[in-house]
Amino acid sequence: EGVCTDAINKTDLARLLRFNSSACDDSKNIVSFDEYIARMPENQTNIYFLQTQNREAGLASPYYEAFKAKGIEVIFMTHPADHIVMTHLDMYKKHKIVSCESSDPASNEG
């Protein structure tokens, strides 16, 4: 909620957020944006997310497949409020936060 309502501190608050990602072993593991960034390939500039019902649906999504083929980690947003948070948080530490549904990894990464 704070990311949506506190524009001044939203980046500081965003570092506290945790999500499951395609790099996690299962749905119980979670990562921060900082952990995601630390694993990004050198030529990757964006943080990618996919709004999905659950991890399994995300892994089976055709949107995810394109990123998987390029070796790009994707954060799975599984809570209904995650979409609202992402509309208010478009950048994190100079990395644009981008939906897989509106991006093509072949055109801007790698």
Sine and cosine of phi, psi and omega as CSV:
sin_phi,cos_phi,sin_psi,cos_psi,sin_omega,cos_omega
0.00,0.00,-0.66,0.75,-0.04,-1.00
-0.87,0.49,-0.57,0.82,0.03,-1.00
-0.88,0.48,-0.54,0.84,-0.02,-1.00
-0.99,0.14,-0.48,0.88,-0.14,-0.99
-0.95,-0.30,-0.26,0.97,-0.07,-1.00
-0.88,-0.48,1.00,0.09,-0.07,-1.00
-0.88,0.48,-0.55,0.83,-0.04,-1.00
-0.93,0.37,-0.63,0.78,-0.09,-1.00
-0.95,-0.31,0.22,0.98,-0.12,-0.99
-0.89,0.46,-0.55,0.83,0.04,-1.00
-0.93,0.36,-0.66,0.75,0.05,-1.00
-0.89,0.45,-0.65,0.76,0.03,-1.00
-0.94,0.35,-0.57,0.82,-0.03,-1.00
-0.89,0.46,-0.49,0.87,0.01,-1.00
-0.92,0.38,-0.25,0.97,0.04,-1.00
-1.00,0.02,-0.25,0.97,-0.03,-1.00
-0.93,0.36,0.55,-0.84,0.04,-1.00
-0.71,-0.71,0.62,-0.78,-0.03,-1.00
-0.61,-0.79,0.33,-0.94,0.18,-0.98
-0.99,0.14,0.44,-0.90,0.03,-1.00
-0.60,-0.80,0.16,-0.99,0.01,-1.00
-0.91,0.40,-0.29,0.96,0.03,-1.00
-1.00,0.09,-0.19,0.98,0.00,-1.00
-0.97,0.23,0.49,-0.87,0.01,-1.00
-0.95,0.31,-0.51,0.86,-0.01,-1.00
-0.40,-0.92,-0.05,-1.00,-0.08,-1.00
-0.96,0.29,-0.21,0.98,-0.02,-1.00
-0.99,0.10,-0.37,0.93,0.02,-1.00
-0.99,0.15,0.58,-0.82,0.00,-1.00
-0.71,-0.71,0.38,-0.93,-0.01,-1.00
-0.72,-0.69,0.40,-0.92,0.10,-1.00
-0.99,-0.11,0.20,-0.98,0.11,-0.99
-0.87,0.49,-0.61,0.79,0.00,-1.00
-0.90,0.44,-0.65,0.76,0.05,-1.00
-0.91,0.42,-0.66,0.76,0.04,-1.00
-0.86,0.50,-0.75,0.66,-0.02,-1.00
-0.88,0.48,-0.63,0.77,-0.01,-1.00
-0.89,0.46,-0.46,0.89,0.00,-1.00
-1.00,-0.05,-0.14,0.99,-0.06,-1.00
-0.89,0.46,0.66,-0.75,0.14,-0.99
-0.87,0.49,0.45,-0.89,-0.06,-1.00
-0.83,0.56,-0.55,0.83,-0.05,-1.00
-1.00,0.03,0.03,1.00,0.02,-1.00
-1.00,-0.01,0.74,-0.67,-0.02,-1.00
-0.92,-0.38,-0.39,0.92,-0.08,-1.00
-0.97,-0.25,0.41,-0.91,0.18,-0.98
-0.99,-0.16,0.81,-0.59,-0.06,-1.00
-0.95,-0.32,0.66,-0.75,0.05,-1.00
-0.71,-0.70,0.35,-0.94,0.05,-1.00
-0.71,-0.70,0.86,-0.50,0.10,-1.00
-0.97,0.24,0.86,-0.52,-0.10,-1.00
-0.52,-0.85,0.36,-0.93,-0.02,-1.00
-0.91,0.42,-0.64,0.77,0.01,-1.00
-0.32,-0.95,0.09,-1.00,-0.04,-1.00
-0.85,0.52,-0.71,0.70,-0.04,-1.00
-0.87,0.49,-0.67,0.75,0.05,-1.00
-0.91,0.41,-0.61,0.80,0.04,-1.00
-0.90,0.43,-0.70,0.71,0.00,-1.00
-0.91,0.42,-0.45,0.89,0.00,-1.00
-1.00,-0.04,-0.06,1.00,-0.07,-1.00
-0.95,0.32,0.68,-0.73,0.09,-1.00
-0.91,0.42,-0.43,0.90,0.07,-1.00
-0.91,0.42,-0.65,0.76,0.01,-1.00
-0.93,0.36,-0.59,0.81,-0.07,-1.00
-0.80,0.60,-0.67,0.75,-0.01,-1.00
-0.89,0.45,-0.60,0.80,0.00,-1.00
-0.97,0.23,-0.62,0.78,0.06,-1.00
-0.86,0.50,-0.68,0.73,-0.01,-1.00
-0.88,0.48,-0.48,0.88,0.01,-1.00
-1.00,-0.07,0.01,1.00,0.01,-1.00
0.96,0.27,0.46,0.89,-0.03,-1.00
-0.98,-0.18,0.83,-0.56,0.05,-1.00
-0.92,0.39,0.61,-0.79,0.02,-1.00
-0.80,-0.59,0.74,-0.68,0.08,-1.00
-0.99,0.10,0.74,-0.67,0.03,-1.00
-0.99,-0.12,0.89,-0.45,0.05,-1.00
-1.00,-0.07,0.95,-0.32,-0.13,-0.99
-0.93,-0.35,-0.16,0.99,0.02,-1.00
-1.00,-0.09,0.65,-0.76,0.00,-1.00
-0.82,0.57,-0.52,0.85,-0.01,-1.00
-0.97,0.26,-0.29,0.96,-0.02,-1.00
-0.85,0.52,-0.63,0.78,0.00,-1.00
-0.88,0.47,-0.66,0.75,0.02,-1.00
-0.90,0.44,-0.68,0.73,0.01,-1.00
-0.87,0.49,-0.70,0.71,-0.06,-1.00
-0.93,0.37,-0.43,0.90,0.07,-1.00
-0.95,0.33,-0.36,0.93,0.03,-1.00
-0.99,-0.16,-0.21,0.98,-0.04,-1.00
-0.85,-0.53,1.00,-0.03,-0.06,-1.00
-0.99,-0.10,-0.24,0.97,0.01,-1.00
-0.66,-0.75,0.49,-0.87,0.15,-0.99
-0.59,-0.81,0.88,-0.48,0.00,-1.00
0.72,0.69,0.82,0.58,0.07,-1.00
0.93,0.38,0.20,0.98,0.06,-1.00
-0.93,-0.36,0.83,-0.55,0.03,-1.00
-0.94,0.35,0.68,-0.73,0.04,-1.00
-0.99,-0.13,0.88,-0.48,-0.20,-0.98
-0.80,-0.60,0.69,-0.73,0.09,-1.00
-0.97,0.26,0.69,-0.73,0.07,-1.00
-0.88,0.48,-0.47,0.88,-0.05,-1.00
-0.94,0.34,-0.32,0.95,-0.03,-1.00
-0.87,-0.50,0.35,0.94,-0.04,-1.00
-0.63,-0.78,0.48,-0.88,0.06,-1.00
-0.88,-0.47,0.92,-0.40,-0.05,-1.00
-0.88,0.48,-0.43,0.90,-0.01,-1.00
-0.95,0.31,-0.40,0.92,-0.08,-1.00
-1.00,0.00,-0.32,0.95,-0.09,-1.00
-0.66,-0.75,0.12,0.99,0.05,-1.00
-0.64,-0.77,0.48,-0.88,0.22,-0.98
0.99,0.13,0.00,0.00,0.00,0.00
